[in-house]
Amino acid sequence: MKGVWDGLDKERVSHAVLTAFGSDEYLELLAAINNADTPEEVRQARAGLKEVMALWRQECPEYAFMVDCLYLFSEKMEVYLAGEGGE
């Protein structure tokens, strides 16, 4: 059985994580999504996230997948909050 880390460049991933968690912009978006109480709050945070996605793809494309992961997280959070009696 193949594990989730099999085949990944762990060095690249660790640098990407360090880059993301060293970015105030990234951490603010993560906090906004993680602390959202409604699907609408998640959608608002995602609007800012789209701007960051474009910037990271230009400025540091080798680490931009971290922003893509945050986007996927925001989608799941929206669904979760909608199922919890949100909008």
OpenMM code with the backbone's topology and positions (N, CA, C; nanometers):
from openmm import Vec3, app, unit

residues = "MET LYS GLY VAL TRP ASP GLY LEU ASP LYS GLU ARG VAL SER HIS ALA VAL LEU THR ALA PHE GLY SER ASP GLU TYR LEU GLU LEU LEU ALA ALA ILE ASN ASN ALA ASP THR PRO GLU GLU VAL ARG GLN ALA ARG ALA GLY LEU LYS GLU VAL MET ALA LEU TRP ARG GLN GLU CYS PRO GLU TYR ALA PHE MET VAL ASP CYS LEU TYR LEU PHE SER GLU LYS MET GLU VAL TYR LEU ALA GLY GLU GLY GLY GLU".split()
positions = [
    Vec3(0.0844, -0.1178, 0.0000),
    Vec3(0.0000, 0.0000, 0.0000),
    Vec3(0.0894, 0.1248, 0.0000),
    Vec3(0.0586, 0.2170, -0.0859),
    Vec3(0.1368, 0.3391, -0.0990),
    Vec3(0.0912, 0.4413, 0.0047),
    Vec3(0.1870, 0.4994, 0.0763),
    Vec3(0.1570, 0.6019, 0.1757),
    Vec3(0.1456, 0.7394, 0.1123),
    Vec3(0.0894, 0.8321, 0.1844),
    Vec3(0.0671, 0.9669, 0.1338),
    Vec3(0.1989, 1.0385, 0.1020),
    Vec3(0.3072, 1.0059, 0.1702),
    Vec3(0.4355, 1.0711, 0.1479),
    Vec3(0.5188, 1.0032, 0.0396),
    Vec3(0.4815, 0.8831, -0.0001),
    Vec3(0.5589, 0.8111, -0.1009),
    Vec3(0.5614, 0.8891, -0.2325),
    Vec3(0.6820, 0.9118, -0.2821),
    Vec3(0.6973, 0.9790, -0.4099),
    Vec3(0.7024, 1.1304, -0.4017),
    Vec3(0.6765, 1.1884, -0.2848),
    Vec3(0.6823, 1.3338, -0.2717),
    Vec3(0.8243, 1.3789, -0.2396),
    Vec3(0.8577, 1.4948, -0.2874),
    Vec3(0.9868, 1.5556, -0.2569),
    Vec3(0.9744, 1.6227, -0.1199),
    Vec3(1.0132, 1.5512, -0.0166),
    Vec3(0.9951, 1.5997, 0.1205),
    Vec3(1.0709, 1.7289, 0.1462),
    Vec3(1.1853, 1.7452, 0.0851),
    Vec3(1.2626, 1.8690, 0.1018),
    Vec3(1.1852, 1.9873, 0.0440),
    Vec3(1.1297, 1.9691, -0.0732),
    Vec3(1.0500, 2.0760, -0.1361),
    Vec3(0.9261, 2.1073, -0.0535),
    Vec3(0.8593, 2.0049, -0.0065),
    Vec3(0.7399, 2.0254, 0.0750),
    Vec3(0.7757, 2.1005, 0.2029),
    Vec3(0.8850, 2.0621, 0.2683),
    Vec3(0.9219, 2.1290, 0.3933),
    Vec3(0.9562, 2.2757, 0.3691),
    Vec3(1.0213, 2.3073, 0.2582),
    Vec3(1.0498, 2.4475, 0.2257),
    Vec3(0.9210, 2.5241, 0.1980),
    Vec3(0.8268, 2.4603, 0.1318),
    Vec3(0.6992, 2.5250, 0.1026),
    Vec3(0.6220, 2.5535, 0.2310),
    Vec3(0.6222, 2.4584, 0.3223),
    Vec3(0.5536, 2.4773, 0.4502),
    Vec3(0.6189, 2.5916, 0.5277),
    Vec3(0.7511, 2.5935, 0.5305),
    Vec3(0.8240, 2.7000, 0.5986),
    Vec3(0.7927, 2.8359, 0.5357),
    Vec3(0.7891, 2.8415, 0.4038),
    Vec3(0.7558, 2.9656, 0.3341),
    Vec3(0.6151, 3.0118, 0.3706),
    Vec3(0.5203, 2.9198, 0.3678),
    Vec3(0.3810, 2.9550, 0.3980),
    Vec3(0.3668, 3.0012, 0.5429),
    Vec3(0.4209, 2.9248, 0.6357),
    Vec3(0.4033, 2.9591, 0.7767),
    Vec3(0.4910, 3.0762, 0.8203),
    Vec3(0.5812, 3.1185, 0.7330),
    Vec3(0.6587, 3.2390, 0.7578),
    Vec3(0.5943, 3.3623, 0.6960),
    Vec3(0.4829, 3.3432, 0.6305),
    Vec3(0.4127, 3.4520, 0.5622),
    Vec3(0.2936, 3.4982, 0.6458),
    Vec3(0.2974, 3.6225, 0.6894),
    Vec3(0.1843, 3.6773, 0.7664),
    Vec3(0.0552, 3.6702, 0.6852),
    Vec3(0.0662, 3.6977, 0.5574),
    Vec3(-0.0500, 3.6951, 0.4687),
    Vec3(-0.1154, 3.5567, 0.4674),
    Vec3(-0.0328, 3.4538, 0.4549),
    Vec3(-0.0827, 3.3166, 0.4536),
    Vec3(-0.1478, 3.2829, 0.5879),
    Vec3(-0.0804, 3.3174, 0.6961),
    Vec3(-0.1324, 3.2852, 0.8295),
    Vec3(-0.2620, 3.3591, 0.8599),
    Vec3(-0.2737, 3.4818, 0.8140),
    Vec3(-0.3984, 3.5567, 0.8338),
    Vec3(-0.5139, 3.4908, 0.7595),
    Vec3(-0.4873, 3.4457, 0.6366),
    Vec3(-0.5926, 3.3767, 0.5611),
    Vec3(-0.6287, 3.2435, 0.6253),
    Vec3(-0.5279, 3.1701, 0.6696),
    Vec3(-0.5537, 3.0441, 0.7390),
    Vec3(-0.6403, 3.0676, 0.8618),
    Vec3(-0.6074, 3.1693, 0.9398),
    Vec3(-0.6853, 3.2001, 1.0604),
    Vec3(-0.8284, 3.2397, 1.0244),
    Vec3(-0.8441, 3.3210, 0.9203),
    Vec3(-0.9786, 3.3634, 0.8798),
    Vec3(-1.0645, 3.2443, 0.8390),
    Vec3(-1.0050, 3.1519, 0.7667),
    Vec3(-1.0795, 3.0332, 0.7226),
    Vec3(-1.1055, 2.9404, 0.8408),
    Vec3(-1.0046, 2.9161, 0.9194),
    Vec3(-1.0163, 2.8237, 1.0319),
    Vec3(-1.1127, 2.8745, 1.1387),
    Vec3(-1.1196, 3.0053, 1.1560),
    Vec3(-1.2043, 3.0636, 1.2608),
    Vec3(-1.3410, 3.1069, 1.2098),
    Vec3(-1.3688, 3.0810, 1.0839),
    Vec3(-1.4987, 3.1197, 1.0270),
    Vec3(-1.6114, 3.0454, 1.0980),
    Vec3(-1.7219, 3.1170, 1.1162),
    Vec3(-1.8394, 3.0571, 1.1789),
    Vec3(-1.9501, 3.0276, 1.0787),
    Vec3(-1.9377, 3.0851, 0.9597),
    Vec3(-2.0407, 3.0653, 0.8574),
    Vec3(-1.9748, 3.0394, 0.7222),
    Vec3(-2.0484, 2.9768, 0.6329),
    Vec3(-1.9955, 2.9585, 0.4973),
    Vec3(-1.9623, 3.0921, 0.4299),
    Vec3(-2.0387, 3.1948, 0.4589),
    Vec3(-2.0140, 3.3264, 0.3995),
    Vec3(-1.8786, 3.3824, 0.4441),
    Vec3(-1.8434, 3.3637, 0.5686),
    Vec3(-1.7126, 3.4098, 0.6166),
    Vec3(-1.5994, 3.3368, 0.5443),
    Vec3(-1.6198, 3.2097, 0.5156),
    Vec3(-1.5203, 3.1336, 0.4400),
    Vec3(-1.5105, 3.1882, 0.2984),
    Vec3(-1.6236, 3.2161, 0.2359),
    Vec3(-1.6226, 3.2702, 0.1000),
    Vec3(-1.5519, 3.4052, 0.0948),
    Vec3(-1.5706, 3.4871, 0.1954),
    Vec3(-1.5026, 3.6170, 0.2010),
    Vec3(-1.3513, 3.5979, 0.2115),
    Vec3(-1.3086, 3.5061, 0.2960),
    Vec3(-1.1653, 3.4787, 0.3095),
    Vec3(-1.1098, 3.4237, 0.1784),
    Vec3(-1.1869, 3.3426, 0.1097),
    Vec3(-1.1417, 3.2838, -0.0166),
    Vec3(-1.1197, 3.3910, -0.1225),
    Vec3(-1.1943, 3.4989, -0.1178),
    Vec3(-1.1737, 3.6075, -0.2140),
    Vec3(-1.0321, 3.6643, -0.1992),
    Vec3(-0.9870, 3.6832, -0.0768),
    Vec3(-0.8506, 3.7292, -0.0533),
    Vec3(-0.7486, 3.6238, -0.0904),
    Vec3(-0.7849, 3.5011, -0.0713),
    Vec3(-0.6967, 3.3898, -0.1030),
    Vec3(-0.6671, 3.3832, -0.2526),
    Vec3(-0.7645, 3.4142, -0.3343),
    Vec3(-0.7435, 3.4114, -0.4796),
    Vec3(-0.6372, 3.5119, -0.5214),
    Vec3(-0.6341, 3.6272, -0.4565),
    Vec3(-0.5309, 3.7263, -0.4866),
    Vec3(-0.3925, 3.6730, -0.4489),
    Vec3(-0.3837, 3.6088, -0.3346),
    Vec3(-0.2566, 3.5534, -0.2880),
    Vec3(-0.2122, 3.4400, -0.3800),
    Vec3(-0.3064, 3.3609, -0.4280),
    Vec3(-0.2735, 3.2522, -0.5194),
    Vec3(-0.2044, 3.3073, -0.6437),
    Vec3(-0.2582, 3.4138, -0.6999),
    Vec3(-0.1999, 3.4732, -0.8204),
    Vec3(-0.0598, 3.5270, -0.7904),
    Vec3(-0.0443, 3.5922, -0.6781),
    Vec3(0.0853, 3.6476, -0.6410),
    Vec3(0.1896, 3.5380, -0.6209),
    Vec3(0.1539, 3.4355, -0.5469),
    Vec3(0.2496, 3.3275, -0.5200),
    Vec3(0.2880, 3.2550, -0.6482),
    Vec3(0.1950, 3.2402, -0.7395),
    Vec3(0.2280, 3.1731, -0.8660),
    Vec3(0.3306, 3.2528, -0.9458),
    Vec3(0.3310, 3.3845, -0.9273),
    Vec3(0.4299, 3.4687, -0.9950),
    Vec3(0.5605, 3.4759, -0.9165),
    Vec3(0.5508, 3.4961, -0.7864),
    Vec3(0.6677, 3.5240, -0.7040),
    Vec3(0.7423, 3.3994, -0.6564),
    Vec3(0.6691, 3.2961, -0.6234),
    Vec3(0.7347, 3.1736, -0.5735),
    Vec3(0.6557, 3.0513, -0.6197),
    Vec3(0.6548, 3.0261, -0.7511),
    Vec3(0.5718, 2.9183, -0.8056),
    Vec3(0.6038, 2.7803, -0.7485),
    Vec3(0.7274, 2.7590, -0.7046),
    Vec3(0.7630, 2.6277, -0.6515),
    Vec3(0.6943, 2.5993, -0.5168),
    Vec3(0.6413, 2.7027, -0.4534),
    Vec3(0.5737, 2.6844, -0.3243),
    Vec3(0.4245, 2.7179, -0.3305),
    Vec3(0.3765, 2.7551, -0.4477),
    Vec3(0.2378, 2.7993, -0.4615),
    Vec3(0.1371, 2.6895, -0.4282),
    Vec3(0.1808, 2.5644, -0.4312),
    Vec3(0.0859, 2.4568, -0.3997),
    Vec3(0.0355, 2.4672, -0.2565),
    Vec3(0.1085, 2.5349, -0.1687),
    Vec3(0.0607, 2.5537, -0.0317),
    Vec3(-0.0643, 2.6409, -0.0296),
    Vec3(-0.0691, 2.7405, -0.1166),
    Vec3(-0.1868, 2.8251, -0.1257),
    Vec3(-0.3013, 2.7456, -0.1872),
    Vec3(-0.2687, 2.6592, -0.2836),
    Vec3(-0.3713, 2.5730, -0.3418),
    Vec3(-0.4299, 2.4805, -0.2353),
    Vec3(-0.3453, 2.4296, -0.1475),
    Vec3(-0.3930, 2.3446, -0.0377),
    Vec3(-0.4860, 2.4227, 0.0552),
    Vec3(-0.4501, 2.5477, 0.0814),
    Vec3(-0.5351, 2.6318, 0.1658),
    Vec3(-0.6697, 2.6559, 0.0979),
    Vec3(-0.6690, 2.6708, -0.0334),
    Vec3(-0.7934, 2.6878, -0.1078),
    Vec3(-0.8813, 2.5626, -0.0931),
    Vec3(-0.8207, 2.4459, -0.1081),
    Vec3(-0.8960, 2.3208, -0.0899),
    Vec3(-0.9518, 2.3115, 0.0516),
    Vec3(-0.8710, 2.3517, 0.1490),
    Vec3(-0.9160, 2.3538, 0.2889),
    Vec3(-1.0375, 2.4454, 0.3031),
    Vec3(-1.0349, 2.5618, 0.2374),
    Vec3(-1.1476, 2.6551, 0.2480),
    Vec3(-1.2752, 2.5953, 0.1893),
    Vec3(-1.2607, 2.5212, 0.0801),
    Vec3(-1.3787, 2.4558, 0.0220),
    Vec3(-1.4395, 2.3551, 0.1193),
    Vec3(-1.3537, 2.2766, 0.1828),
    Vec3(-1.4032, 2.1769, 0.2783),
    Vec3(-1.4647, 2.2434, 0.4011),
    Vec3(-1.4046, 2.3535, 0.4455),
    Vec3(-1.4598, 2.4261, 0.5607),
    Vec3(-1.5971, 2.4825, 0.5281),
    Vec3(-1.6137, 2.5326, 0.4082),
    Vec3(-1.7446, 2.5859, 0.3686),
    Vec3(-1.8500, 2.4767, 0.3718),
    Vec3(-1.8187, 2.3619, 0.3172),
    Vec3(-1.9124, 2.2491, 0.3186),
    Vec3(-1.9411, 2.2054, 0.4619),
    Vec3(-1.8375, 2.1977, 0.5436),
    Vec3(-1.8528, 2.1580, 0.6829),
    Vec3(-1.9446, 2.2538, 0.7569),
    Vec3(-1.9202, 2.3836, 0.7413),
    Vec3(-2.0018, 2.4826, 0.8119),
    Vec3(-2.1449, 2.4827, 0.7599),
    Vec3(-2.1635, 2.4608, 0.6321),
    Vec3(-2.2991, 2.4534, 0.5764),
    Vec3(-2.3738, 2.3345, 0.6355),
    Vec3(-2.3040, 2.2252, 0.6573),
    Vec3(-2.3648, 2.1067, 0.7156),
    Vec3(-2.3908, 2.1186, 0.8642),
    Vec3(-2.3227, 2.2118, 0.9307),
    Vec3(-2.3367, 2.2322, 1.0739),
    Vec3(-2.4506, 2.3291, 1.1054),
    Vec3(-2.5311, 2.3598, 1.0060),
    Vec3(-2.6424, 2.4509, 1.0310),
    Vec3(-2.6123, 2.5931, 0.9894),
    Vec3(-2.5004, 2.6102, 0.9193),
    Vec3(-2.4709, 2.7411, 0.8634),
    Vec3(-2.5704, 2.7721, 0.7535),
    Vec3(-2.5333, 2.8579, 0.6645),
    Vec3(-2.6251, 2.8972, 0.5568),
    Vec3(-2.6718, 2.7796, 0.4759),
] * unit.nanometer
topology = app.Topology()
chain = topology.addChain("A")
for resn in residues:
    res = topology.addResidue(resn, chain)
    for name in ("N", "CA", "C"):
        topology.addAtom(name, app.Element.getBySymbol(name[0]), res)
